[in-house]
Amino acid sequence: VAAEQFHGLRPGESDDVLLRLLSAHTDELLAGALGAAILACVMATDSQILALSTMFTQDVFAYYGGQQRFGEKVQVWTGRLFVIGVTVVAYVVALNLKDKEGIFELAIRFAFSGFAALCPLMLAALFWRRSTKWGALASTLWVAATLAGVAYLHNVTADIAPKPGEPLPPIFPALGNLLVRGPGNVLVYKFLPVMPMVFGSALLMVVVSLLTKPPSKATVDKYFCASGTSG
């Protein structure tokens, strides 16, 4: 709808098509309220950075003895500095991509695909007693590697990207339709990469967990109650 109504928008300008549509079809107060609600749903950058900070301070800094050696005050300041560092990196990346990529294209290609592909890990950690840290690591590395691979293929195949409605050219002709280039993304058998990412993540989580030593009874009892539900 926005493409038909607003022509010639650059990648950076196309990020605000929702606000443009709201402004064009509603009054200012309603456009502001609906725009704030939509952006709050799809751009929770602050909460994601705070969650990363908590994960770093608890699962890295405190876990490896930082809290015991330096105290809680240093742990708090470590979290604050981590937030600043991540924000600066994100800001620099945004400046470099503002005229090259749209925020929603990046979100679909990386954030949403990564979240979906890590769902098997989350479900196994919550409900499968036999899951292991090595299965979780294998699943995580698979997601990271495939995201990096998709990003690389997307960049090196920009010149052969077809226009909407045109045939999809294969990236590696010898592999047939295994990897093809779509107008906006690399496709796997004409499916978005998130599908094989999810299946691969689930498979690795199960197989590697079954092939490695199961968690100890103390670990299982710590996270699961006697009835078998997560505690």
C-alpha positions as CSV (number, residue, x, y, z in Angstrom):
1,V,0.0,0.0,0.0
2,A,2.8,2.4,1.0
3,A,4.8,1.6,-2.2
4,E,1.8,2.6,-4.3
5,Q,1.2,5.8,-2.4
6,F,4.8,7.0,-1.8
7,H,7.1,6.7,-4.7
8,G,10.9,7.3,-4.8
9,L,11.6,6.9,-1.1
10,R,15.2,6.1,-0.2
11,P,15.9,3.1,2.1
12,G,16.3,5.4,5.2
13,E,13.1,7.3,4.3
14,S,11.1,4.1,3.8
15,D,11.4,3.2,7.5
16,D,8.7,5.8,8.3
17,V,6.1,4.6,5.8
18,L,3.8,3.6,8.7
19,L,3.9,7.1,10.1
20,R,3.4,8.5,6.6
21,L,0.3,6.4,6.1
22,L,-1.1,7.3,9.4
23,S,-0.5,11.0,8.8
24,A,-2.1,10.8,5.4
25,H,-5.3,9.0,6.5
26,T,-5.9,10.0,10.2
27,D,-5.8,13.2,12.2
28,E,-2.6,14.2,14.1
29,L,-3.7,12.9,17.6
30,L,-4.8,9.5,16.3
31,A,-1.7,9.2,14.1
32,G,0.6,9.9,17.1
33,A,-1.1,7.4,19.3
34,L,-1.2,4.6,16.7
35,G,2.3,5.4,15.6
36,A,3.7,5.2,19.1
37,A,1.9,1.8,19.7
38,I,3.3,0.3,16.4
39,L,6.8,1.5,17.0
40,A,6.7,0.2,20.6
41,C,5.9,-3.2,19.3
42,V,8.6,-3.5,16.7
43,M,11.4,-1.4,18.0
44,A,12.0,-2.4,21.6
45,T,15.7,-1.5,21.4
46,D,16.0,-0.2,24.9
47,S,14.6,-3.4,26.5
48,Q,16.8,-5.6,24.3
49,I,20.0,-3.7,25.3
50,L,19.0,-3.8,29.0
51,A,18.4,-7.5,28.7
52,L,21.8,-8.0,27.1
53,S,23.4,-6.0,29.9
54,T,21.7,-8.2,32.5
55,M,22.8,-11.4,30.7
56,F,26.4,-10.1,30.5
57,T,26.7,-9.0,34.2
58,Q,25.0,-12.1,35.5
59,D,26.1,-14.9,33.1
60,V,29.6,-13.6,32.4
61,F,30.8,-11.1,35.0
62,A,29.2,-12.6,38.1
63,Y,29.4,-16.3,36.9
64,Y,33.2,-16.1,36.4
65,G,33.8,-14.5,39.8
66,G,33.7,-10.8,39.0
67,Q,31.1,-10.0,41.7
68,Q,33.1,-11.9,44.4
69,R,36.3,-10.2,43.4
70,F,35.2,-6.7,42.8
71,G,31.8,-6.4,44.5
72,E,28.3,-5.4,43.5
73,K,29.2,-1.7,42.8
74,V,31.7,-2.7,40.1
75,Q,29.1,-5.2,38.7
76,V,26.5,-2.4,38.4
77,W,29.0,-0.1,36.7
78,T,30.1,-2.9,34.4
79,G,26.5,-3.3,33.3
80,R,26.2,0.5,32.7
81,L,29.3,0.6,30.6
82,F,28.1,-2.4,28.6
83,V,24.9,-0.6,27.8
84,I,26.8,2.5,26.6
85,G,29.1,0.3,24.5
86,V,26.3,-1.6,22.8
87,T,24.4,1.6,22.2
88,V,27.4,3.3,20.6
89,V,28.0,0.3,18.3
90,A,24.4,0.2,17.3
91,Y,24.4,3.9,16.6
92,V,27.5,3.6,14.4
93,V,26.0,0.7,12.5
94,A,22.7,2.7,12.0
95,L,24.6,5.7,10.6
96,N,26.4,3.5,8.1
97,L,23.2,1.7,6.9
98,K,20.7,4.6,7.0
99,D,20.8,5.1,3.2
100,K,21.4,1.5,2.3
101,E,19.0,-0.7,4.3
102,G,15.6,-0.2,5.9
103,I,15.0,-1.1,9.6
104,F,12.3,-3.6,8.8
105,E,14.4,-5.4,6.2
106,L,17.2,-5.7,8.7
107,A,14.8,-6.9,11.4
108,I,13.3,-9.6,9.2
109,R,16.7,-10.7,7.9
110,F,18.4,-10.8,11.3
111,A,16.4,-10.1,14.4
112,F,13.2,-11.9,13.7
113,S,14.9,-14.8,12.0
114,G,17.3,-15.2,14.9
115,F,14.5,-15.1,17.5
116,A,12.6,-17.7,15.6
117,A,15.6,-20.0,15.1
118,L,16.5,-19.9,18.8
119,C,12.9,-20.9,19.9
120,P,13.9,-24.7,19.9
121,L,16.7,-23.9,22.4
122,M,14.3,-21.9,24.6
123,L,11.7,-24.6,24.6
124,A,14.3,-27.4,25.3
125,A,15.7,-25.4,28.2
126,L,12.3,-24.9,29.7
127,F,10.7,-28.3,29.2
128,W,13.2,-30.9,28.2
129,R,15.2,-32.4,31.1
130,R,17.6,-34.2,28.8
131,S,18.8,-31.0,27.1
132,T,22.4,-30.1,27.7
133,K,24.6,-27.0,27.5
134,W,26.4,-28.5,24.5
135,G,23.1,-28.9,22.6
136,A,22.3,-25.3,23.4
137,L,25.8,-24.2,22.2
138,A,25.5,-26.1,19.0
139,S,22.1,-24.6,18.3
140,T,23.4,-21.1,19.0
141,L,26.5,-21.5,16.9
142,W,24.3,-22.8,14.0
143,V,22.0,-19.7,14.2
144,A,25.0,-17.3,14.4
145,A,26.8,-19.0,11.4
146,T,23.7,-19.1,9.2
147,L,22.9,-15.5,9.9
148,A,26.4,-14.5,9.0
149,G,26.3,-16.7,5.9
150,V,22.9,-15.2,4.8
151,A,24.3,-11.7,5.3
152,Y,27.4,-12.5,3.2
153,L,25.4,-14.0,0.4
154,H,23.0,-11.2,0.4
155,N,25.7,-8.6,0.0
156,V,27.7,-10.5,-2.7
157,T,24.6,-11.2,-4.8
158,A,23.2,-7.7,-4.8
159,D,24.0,-7.3,-8.5
160,I,21.9,-10.3,-9.5
161,A,18.9,-9.5,-7.4
162,P,15.8,-9.7,-9.6
163,K,13.0,-7.2,-9.7
164,P,9.6,-8.3,-8.3
165,G,8.0,-10.7,-10.8
166,E,11.3,-11.7,-12.5
167,P,12.7,-15.3,-12.3
168,L,14.9,-16.0,-9.3
169,P,18.5,-16.6,-10.3
170,P,20.5,-19.4,-8.6
171,I,23.4,-18.2,-6.5
172,F,25.4,-21.4,-7.2
173,P,24.1,-22.9,-10.5
174,A,25.6,-26.3,-9.7
175,L,23.3,-26.5,-6.6
176,G,20.2,-25.8,-8.7
177,N,17.4,-24.1,-6.6
178,L,19.0,-24.8,-3.3
179,L,20.1,-21.2,-2.9
180,V,18.4,-18.5,-5.1
181,R,18.4,-14.7,-4.9
182,G,15.1,-13.0,-4.3
183,P,14.3,-9.3,-4.7
184,G,15.0,-8.7,-1.0
185,N,16.7,-11.7,0.4
186,V,18.5,-15.0,-0.2
187,L,16.1,-17.9,-0.4
188,V,16.5,-21.6,0.3
189,Y,14.5,-23.6,-2.1
190,K,12.5,-20.4,-2.5
191,F,11.7,-20.3,1.3
192,L,13.1,-17.6,3.6
193,P,16.3,-18.7,5.4
194,V,14.4,-18.7,8.7
195,M,12.8,-22.1,7.9
196,P,16.0,-24.2,7.6
197,M,17.5,-22.1,10.4
198,V,14.7,-23.3,12.8
199,F,14.8,-26.9,11.6
200,G,18.6,-27.0,11.9
201,S,18.5,-25.4,15.4
202,A,16.0,-28.0,16.6
203,L,17.9,-30.9,15.1
204,L,21.2,-29.9,16.6
205,M,19.6,-29.2,20.0
206,V,18.2,-32.8,20.1
207,V,21.0,-34.7,18.5
208,V,23.9,-33.0,20.3
209,S,22.0,-33.2,23.7
210,L,21.5,-37.0,23.2
211,L,25.1,-37.5,22.2
212,T,26.5,-35.6,25.2
213,K,26.5,-36.3,29.0
214,P,23.0,-35.5,30.5
215,P,22.8,-32.8,33.2
216,S,23.3,-33.9,36.8
217,K,20.4,-34.6,39.1
218,A,21.2,-31.4,41.0
219,T,20.9,-29.3,37.9
220,V,17.6,-30.9,36.9
221,D,16.2,-30.5,40.4
222,K,17.3,-26.8,40.4
223,Y,15.2,-26.0,37.4
224,F,12.4,-28.5,37.4
225,C,10.0,-29.4,40.2
226,A,8.9,-32.9,41.0
227,S,5.8,-32.8,38.8
228,G,8.0,-32.4,35.7
229,T,7.0,-28.8,35.0
230,S,9.5,-26.0,34.9
231,G,10.1,-24.3,38.2
